[in-house]
């Protein structure tokens, strides 16, 4: 091989190396670009997954929706597969809650017409019959002429968020209600004081007039025998003699009843103490609870019956809290009645180890599906009539703090029986049995 031939080979090798390097550089640039695109796509997918649970796409031609595709994630939100939406073009709209169909339809029509539409939160009915909340965000795609060619709907399941918001709103309302009740308690205490003052005058004067009447009555009887009948305050003495005494007795009893109501009201409004280790007479608690509930009871039924055993054993507890339980149970019984002929019966007897109290009514009863939630905080079927759903929940907590139990038996349309058991000291119960 000549020197020229060697040089030619070397030149060709150099050129080949340059070509290889150039190809490597080109490959490297292409590879970096592809990696960049792949990373961008992955990042886009991650963002989409974070922002949405699935995407549906609507193809639009000449201002009309011609085809809709629901992504595979639809089954997790709706319970239906993509293929089922393909087979039934009306499936999506039919599963929208009937109260939301109008706004959903308007959103779709505006998107089809190329109008900007804000995200919409609405309800759908899942395949299993449950109600779900979704957030539907629409992104338009337009051609160079500004015409809509398609749009994507980004669906996000917000059921849990809505549930949390609703619970927070309920609690906010309950806090407002609690604040109102606290204010009412303060006002009631003040009003009780103001009412008590004039009532004392009524009571004292009624007692004085009764003594005066008792002293005057023999003189009037003597005058009647000597002179015959006469008019007193426009009424014949002979006919109204006994009623005058009854009027004074009724006035005095009414004033005493006002005094008892005020005393019970002031006790009920007094700031609660947390101790539950004070001897409590349940007979007195029941009497006070009935007195405070008497107005509602009289409005609700003509058949209120009590069967309270005398000399019930003392229990260790908190009289104010137990009084609240009795009032709550009587209030619920009154609200369950549908007419004044239905009855409420309150029974309290000593039992081995404790006291059993029953509040029975023949009202509307509780549906079976609600019994499992009856002690849940804020659960109520009387939301429209300002029911708070706290009465039974608070009562149950109070009874548990006293070591007792609260049970409910009910049949829809037949009435409800609430059974309250409160334990007593074993020595106290034994001594009571020996006395008997």
Secondary structure, 3 states (H helix, E strand, C coil): CCHHHHHHHHHHHHHHHHHHHHHHHHHHHHHHHHHHHHHHHHHHHHHHHHHCCEEEEEEEECCEEEEEEECCCHHHHHCCCHHHHHHCCCHHHHCECCCCHHHHHHHHHHHHCCCCCCCEEEEEECCCCCEEEEEEEEEEEECCCCCEEEEEEEEEECHHHHHHHHHHHHHHHHHHHHHHHHHHHHHHHHHHHHHHHHHHHHHHHHHHHHHHHHHHHHHHHHHHHHHCCCEECCEEHHHHHHHHHHHHHHHHHHHHHHHHHHHHHHHHHCCCCCCCCEEECHHHHHHHHHHHHHHHHHHHCCEEEEEECCCCCCEEECHHHHHHHHHHHHHHHHHHCCCCCCEEEEEEEEECCEEEEEEEECCCCCCHHHHCCCCCCCCCCCHHHCCCCCHHHHHHHHHHHCCCEEEEEEECCCEEEEEEEEECCHHHHHHHHHHC
